[in-house]
């Protein structure tokens, strides 16, 4: 199966990209990357590699090792341009997140939204995690004039997580954790037909799911649409998305 994974030029989340890439690759799937202009490898948020504050709040060691491997991947080093993507040529679409300023290039792109709308219409599996759900919330179904996920159950980065990270780090990094003035959860919920379709999941600020423990993780599946909240859900999210493909 071929999976399309669009990215900004910089600042995407290390874990939300590297973990799905590694698990999908290990399952035998082909992951194709795309950036706005293509041709040059994108760069992850550097603070998630070094640690946001005092070496903490960044990616865990295993996802960082996966990212190191990813930077040598031929498809990652030679991404397509968004404009050149033919959505119907792929079996799955995966939309990762990230919160640093460079993510706005990807989260607000009309070109990417047009490609996403075309892929959504194929009825094939779509996965979005954290801020990646904003891409879907902003993508309009031409038949209904509403977001493509208007009628779907979904999760995304919960407000309490986004607010907590901002308050904890603002003294050092300003609005680093506030990508937009509006919280991700609020914008996603506003795109739904009914606010009750949003599922926050259990409150969790410290523990993350791993390759062997899904206890802290949470994802929402509605038909062929899968969503996750944050990097702590990445392993479960990747496994469930791989199962949707199969």
Number of C-alpha atoms within 10 A of each C-alpha: 14 16 24 23 21 24 33 24 20 21 23 27 28 28 31 29 27 24 27 25 23 20 19 22 14 10 14 12 19 17 22 19 24 27 26 21 14 20 15 15 23 22 16 25 20 16 18 23 22 15 14 17 14 8 12 13 16 21 23 18 11 14 23 19 16 19 22 13 12 18 16 11 13 12 17 21 16 17 22 22 17 23 15 12 17 12 21 14 11 19 20 27 25 26 25 29 32 30 23 22 17 18 23 16 17 25 25 14 16 14 12 24 20 18 18 22 19 17 22 23 13 13 13 17 23 24 26 27 29 26 28 29 29 23 24 25 22 21 26 20 19 13 7 9 10 17 22 23 23 23 14 19 21 27 27 28 25 21 15 15 16 18 13 12 16 17 13 12 16 13 9 10 12 11 17 16 21 19 19 14 7 10 17 24 24 15 15 25 20 15 21 21 15 13 14 11 16 20 20 20 16 9 10 13 12 8 11 19 18 19 12 8 11 16 12 18 23 23 22 22 18 12 13 15 21 25 30 33 29 28 27 24 25 31 25 24 30 24 16 18 26 22 12 18 18 11
